[in-house]
Amino acid sequence: MKFYKMHGIGNDYIYFDCMHGELKNPEALAVKLSDRHFSIGGDGIILLCPSKIADCKMRMFNADGSEGKMCGNGIRCIGKLAHDLGYVKGDTCTVETLSGVKTLKLYIGSSGTVESATVDMGAAVLDGKNIPSTMEGETVVNRPLEVDGKTYAVTLVSMGNPHCVVFTDPDKIDLEKVGRKFENHKVFPERVNTEFVRVFCKNHLKMRVWERGTGETLACGTGACATAVAAVLNGYCDKNAEIKVSLLGGDLKIVYTDETVFMTGPATLVFTGEIDI
């Protein structure tokens, strides 16, 4: 089967065109193909599928085989793939996800292929129970949470995936150890993605992310959105203003409004290939 290796600022996945046929057992395939030494390598696999309510549907599976509800970097690449393969005409694309239908504005280069996209990610979920977590309240902002014997001030945001944002120096965190403790903390019944964030100024943040089911990645689109929202809620950044979020793989631009969150970033095809599955 043909595959497309793509990334959004380093958040790389293996993409399959399933518009005309189903891919069986994607959970096991994600585990097998994501291995960076003995297979293609990636943070997981993403399927481009037909949809009855949008131009296409995205299904995303982490490297451990678990299915994710949303992937911010992945959905930009899905928009590029749908356009460049001819399933979508023009510069807009709607994508069905487990977190609802998202609308993309596609930026097309001189070659006729998509180079980047802006995604309307929808409204941020702030209610503690709906993250989901056992920390209740209409918002969970700057709340203490004990993790592995240390107390952190956390802000919880869901952008289709649950996120726990901690404002601290990300370069001084033992992410392998601490990230895993956050991911599997008892207050998060579906596990959690954790962002460790440094504030440079009102329009510039730096973050590292530990993603549930994958570990540290070079970038996380929903995490960048959650980080910007958390920064506004904590008074570090302004609403309705562009916020640059710097990740290990590059930068994303986020705007948090009363109605939604907009995310802008590149979508890159690395190579194509074929694999016997």
Secondary structure, 3 states (H helix, E strand, C coil): CEEEEEEECCEEEEEEECCCCCCCCHHHHHHHHHCCCCCCCCCEEEEEECCCCCCEEEEEEECCCCEECCCHHHHHHHHHHHHHCCCCCCCEEEEEECCEEEEEEEEECCCCCEEEEEEECCCCECCHHHCCCCCCCCCCCCEEEEECCEEEEEEEEECCCEEEEEECCHHHCCHHHHHHHHHCCCCCCCCCEEEEEEEEECCEEEEEEEECCCEEECCCHHHHHHHHHHHHHCCCCCCCCEEEEEECCEEEEEEECCCCEEEEEECEEEEEEECCC
